[in-house]
């Protein structure tokens, strides 16, 4: 699309996931230092983008984005689908909320900084965009949607293949701006990042039971990943390590991001296998794809039964420290203590070196 007052700018809009899209504005004298148009609450007026500094570029960019916002609404209002919705007495989709303005930063690649060949599975486009900024290959995982419909088995399968190449073929990888994918690295990767969005969505939706069920589904998917990696490690060609953590908290009581510390766990795959009962348990794990669970009407969280179930299990720490549960409170007792996210890769690499 073109902007009437700024014909020298190219604007591209591309669908991302759920209700999100990406908007790219290309042209001269642009700044990422502007506010957005999203009021962040329902039943509020659309905001005007404003410069967040006194530079001419920021002021000019705010003017460009405000015209972009108006032009998008003009196109949407006259769209045939909206005309149909209006005729049926339904609300129309007449606005795209613009927020998180930024310019791709020039930073060292992940491989250059950490000495590891990285890949990621991340249907959530903002996560994939961060990965692309660090030259991380984005793996194709059919059925991985970045929402409640996602197929976790597809994600873990793609990751396992990438980390066990060339014994298996690497999945295809995403190419920015193109619909076609290209082959992944034939010799594979030695660092994989697998992102799961549904837990965060359940927090935003204040859906306690759904969040619990989604976490249980992640447990199940982690078991599938362990099986696939164990099959590769058993060949004697690979050694794997698992790290599980979160990038932020989204409490169901609050319904939005908050700033509590998140749990962090790391181990050798062989220790993980031993902790869950040994190789027979891992080998017996089903690799059948499964959907994320749903919540039936009237179904509610039974906290008493959950606590009874938790206390009835014979939980025991396997190695490293006394922590035997993955939760914020339990992890606070761990031997790693509390550390900022910027130190996470240092912790991971130190663990890899210690166990090499």
C-alpha positions in Angstrom: 0.0 0.0 0.0 1.0 3.6 -0.5 0.5 6.6 1.8 -1.0 9.6 0.0 1.2 12.2 1.8 4.3 10.1 1.8 4.4 8.3 -1.6 8.2 7.7 -1.2 7.5 5.1 1.5 6.8 1.5 0.9 4.4 -0.2 3.3 4.0 -4.0 3.6 1.6 -5.8 5.9 1.9 -9.5 6.5 -0.2 -11.9 8.7 1.6 -13.3 11.7 -0.3 -15.4 14.3 -3.8 -15.2 15.9 -4.9 -11.5 15.7 -1.4 -10.2 14.9 0.3 -8.9 11.8 3.6 -7.3 11.0 3.8 -3.9 9.4 7.0 -2.8 7.6 7.6 0.8 6.5 10.6 1.4 4.3 12.0 4.8 3.4 14.3 7.6 4.5 14.5 9.5 7.9 12.8 6.9 10.0 13.2 6.3 13.8 12.1 3.4 16.0 11.7 5.8 18.9 8.0 6.5 18.8 5.0 5.5 20.9 2.2 3.2 19.5 -1.5 3.7 18.8 -2.7 0.9 21.1 -4.4 2.2 24.3 -3.8 -1.3 25.8 -7.3 -1.4 27.3 -10.8 -2.0 25.9 -13.2 0.9 25.3 -10.5 3.5 25.0 -9.9 5.8 22.1 -7.2 5.0 19.5 -4.0 6.8 20.4 -1.8 9.0 18.1 1.8 7.9 17.7 4.2 10.4 19.2 7.9 11.0 19.1 9.7 9.8 22.2 12.7 12.1 21.6 13.3 15.6 20.0 14.8 14.3 16.8 13.3 15.3 13.5 13.4 11.6 12.5 11.2 10.6 15.5 8.7 13.4 14.8 8.6 12.6 11.1 8.1 8.8 11.8 5.2 9.5 14.2 3.5 11.6 11.4 4.1 8.7 8.9 2.7 6.1 11.3 -0.4 8.2 12.1 -1.2 8.5 8.4 -0.6 4.8 8.1 -3.1 4.1 10.9 -5.7 6.3 9.2 -5.1 4.7 5.8 -5.4 1.2 7.2 -8.7 2.0 8.8 -10.0 3.6 5.6 -9.2 0.4 3.6 -10.7 -1.8 6.3 -14.0 0.1 6.6 -14.6 -0.3 2.9 -13.7 -4.0 2.8 -16.4 -6.3 1.5 -16.1 -8.5 4.6 -16.8 -5.6 6.8 -19.8 -4.5 4.6 -21.2 -8.0 5.1 -20.6 -7.9 8.8 -22.3 -4.5 9.1 -25.3 -5.8 7.1 -25.6 -8.6 9.6 -25.5 -6.2 12.5 -22.0 -7.4 13.6 -19.1 -5.3 14.7 -16.6 -4.6 12.0 -12.8 -5.0 12.1 -11.8 -1.4 11.4 -8.5 -0.8 13.2 -5.0 -2.3 13.3 -3.4 -1.4 16.6 0.2 -0.4 16.0 2.7 -1.0 18.8 6.3 -2.0 19.4 7.8 0.1 16.7 11.5 -0.8 16.1 14.3 -1.0 13.7 16.3 -4.1 13.1 19.4 -3.8 15.3 22.9 -4.6 14.1 24.3 -7.2 16.6 26.8 -10.0 16.4 25.3 -13.3 15.3 24.4 -15.9 18.0 27.1 -18.2 16.5 29.8 -15.5 16.7 28.9 -14.6 20.2 28.4 -18.1 21.7 30.3 -20.4 19.3 27.2 -22.6 18.8 25.2 -23.3 15.5 21.7 -22.2 16.5 18.2 -23.0 15.3 14.7 -22.3 16.7 11.1 -23.4 16.4 9.0 -20.2 17.0 5.7 -19.8 15.2 5.2 -16.5 17.2 6.6 -14.0 14.8 8.1 -11.6 17.2 10.2 -14.4 18.7 11.2 -15.5 15.2 12.1 -11.9 14.3 14.5 -11.7 17.3 16.0 -15.0 16.1 16.5 -13.7 12.6 18.2 -10.6 14.0 20.8 -13.0 15.5 21.1 -15.1 12.3 19.3 -18.1 13.9 17.6 -20.4 11.5 13.8 -20.7 11.9 12.8 -24.3 11.5 9.6 -25.3 9.6 7.2 -27.3 11.9 3.9 -28.1 10.1 0.9 -27.6 12.4 2.9 -25.4 14.8 0.6 -22.3 14.9 1.8 -20.3 18.0 -1.7 -20.5 19.6 -4.1 -23.0 21.2 -4.3 -25.0 18.0 -0.6 -25.8 17.9 0.9 -29.3 17.5 3.6 -29.6 20.1 4.7 -33.0 18.7 5.5 -31.3 15.4 7.7 -28.7 17.2 9.7 -31.3 19.1 10.1 -33.5 16.0 11.5 -30.6 14.0 13.9 -29.7 16.8 15.1 -33.3 17.3 15.7 -33.7 13.5 17.7 -30.5 13.4 19.8 -31.5 16.4 20.5 -35.0 15.1 21.5 -34.2 11.6 23.2 -35.6 9.5 21.8 -38.8 10.9 18.4 -37.3 10.0 17.7 -34.6 7.4 17.4 -31.1 8.9 13.9 -29.5 8.5 13.5 -26.7 6.0 14.0 -23.1 7.3 12.1 -19.9 6.9 13.5 -17.2 4.5 12.4 -13.6 5.3 10.2 -12.1 2.7 9.7 -15.3 0.8 6.9 -17.9 0.8 9.3 -20.8 -0.1 11.5 -22.3 2.5 15.1 -23.4 2.0 16.9 -26.6 3.3 18.3 -26.5 6.8 22.0 -27.0 7.5 22.9 -30.5 6.3 25.3 -31.0 9.2 22.6 -29.9 11.7 22.8 -27.6 14.7 24.2 -27.8 18.2 21.8 -25.3 19.9 18.0 -25.4 19.6 15.5 -22.9 21.0 11.9 -24.2 21.2 9.3 -21.6 22.1 5.8 -22.4 23.3 3.2 -19.6 23.4 0.0 -21.3 24.7 1.0 -21.0 28.4 1.3 -17.2 28.0 -2.0 -17.0 26.2 -3.7 -18.9 29.0 -2.3 -16.4 31.5 -3.6 -13.5 29.4 -7.0 -15.2 29.2 -7.0 -15.6 33.0 -7.8 -19.3 32.3 -6.4 -21.2 35.3 -7.5 -24.7 34.3 -6.4 -24.2 30.7 -3.0 -23.0 31.9 -2.6 -26.1 34.1 -3.6 -28.5 31.2 -1.3 -26.7 28.8 1.6 -27.1 31.2 0.8 -30.8 31.4 0.8 -30.9 27.6 4.3 -29.3 27.6 5.4 -32.0 30.1 4.1 -34.6 27.6 5.9 -32.9 24.7 9.1 -32.7 26.6 8.9 -36.5 27.1 8.5 -36.9 23.3 11.5 -34.7 22.7 13.5 -36.7 25.2 12.7 -39.9 23.4 13.7 -38.6 20.0 17.0 -37.2 21.4 17.6 -40.4 23.4 17.3 -42.4 20.2 20.0 -40.3 18.6 22.2 -40.2 21.7 22.1 -44.0 21.9 23.9 -44.2 18.6 27.0 -42.8 20.4 27.3 -39.8 18.0 25.6 -37.2 20.1 25.3 -35.9 23.7 22.4 -33.8 24.6 21.5 -31.3 27.4 18.0 -30.0 28.3 17.2 -26.5 29.6 13.7 -25.4 30.5 12.8 -21.9 31.5 10.4 -19.0 30.7 11.1 -15.5 29.4 8.5 -13.8 31.7 5.6 -14.6 34.0 1.9 -14.1 33.1 -0.1 -14.7 36.2 -3.8 -15.7 35.6 -4.8 -13.4 38.5 -3.3 -10.4 36.6 -3.8 -11.4 33.0 -0.7 -9.7 31.8 3.1 -9.8 32.0 4.6 -9.3 35.4 8.2 -9.2 36.7 8.6 -12.1 39.0 11.7 -14.3 38.6 11.1 -17.4 36.4 12.3 -21.0 37.2 15.3 -22.3 35.3 16.4 -26.0 35.1 19.2 -27.6 33.2 20.5 -31.2 33.0 22.1 -33.8 30.9 19.7 -35.8 28.9 21.0 -39.0 30.5 20.2 -37.6 34.0 16.7 -36.7 32.8 16.1 -40.2 31.5 17.3 -41.7 34.8 15.1 -39.3 36.9 11.9 -40.3 35.1 12.5 -44.0 35.5 15.1 -45.0 33.0 15.3 -46.0 29.4 12.2 -48.3 29.4 10.0 -45.3 30.3 11.5 -43.1 27.6 11.3 -45.8 24.9 7.6 -46.5 25.8 6.7 -42.8 25.3 4.2 -42.4 22.5 5.1 -40.1 19.6 1.6 -39.8 18.4 0.6 -36.1 17.8 -1.9 -34.7 20.2 -3.8 -31.4 20.4 -3.6 -29.0 23.3 -6.3 -29.9 25.8 -9.6 -28.0 25.9 -11.7 -27.0 28.9 -15.3 -28.1 29.0 -18.1 -25.8 30.0 -18.5 -25.7 33.8 -15.1 -27.5 34.3 -13.1 -25.8 37.0 -9.7 -26.1 38.7 -9.8 -28.5 41.7 -6.9 -27.2 43.8 -7.5 -29.6 46.6 -7.1 -32.7 44.4 -4.1 -31.1 42.7 -2.4 -30.6 46.0 -3.3 -34.1 47.1 -1.9 -35.5 43.8 1.3 -33.6 44.2 2.0 -34.6 47.7 1.2 -38.3 47.0 3.9 -38.5 44.4 7.3 -39.5 45.6 9.3 -36.6 44.3 13.1 -36.7 44.7 15.9 -34.6 43.5 18.3 -36.4 41.1 21.5 -34.4 41.1 22.9 -30.9 41.6 20.6 -29.6 44.4 17.5 -30.5 46.4 14.9 -29.1 44.0 12.6 -31.7 42.6 9.7 -29.5 41.2 9.7 -26.9 38.4 8.0 -23.9 39.9 8.9 -20.4 41.0 8.9 -21.2 44.7 10.8 -24.5 44.4 13.5 -23.1 42.0 14.2 -20.3 44.5 16.0 -23.0 46.7 18.2 -24.1 43.8 22.0 -24.0 43.7 22.0 -21.5 40.8 20.4 -18.8 42.9 18.8 -15.8 41.3 20.5 -14.3 38.2 19.6 -11.9 35.4 18.5 -13.2 32.0 21.7 -11.7 30.5 23.7 -14.3 32.3 21.6 -17.3 31.1 23.8 -18.3 28.2 26.9 -18.0 30.4 25.2 -20.5 32.8 24.3 -22.8 30.0 27.8 -22.8 28.4 29.5 -23.3 31.8 27.3 -26.4 32.3 28.1 -27.7 28.9 31.9 -27.2 29.5 31.6 -28.8 33.0 30.0 -31.9 31.4 32.0 -32.1 28.2 
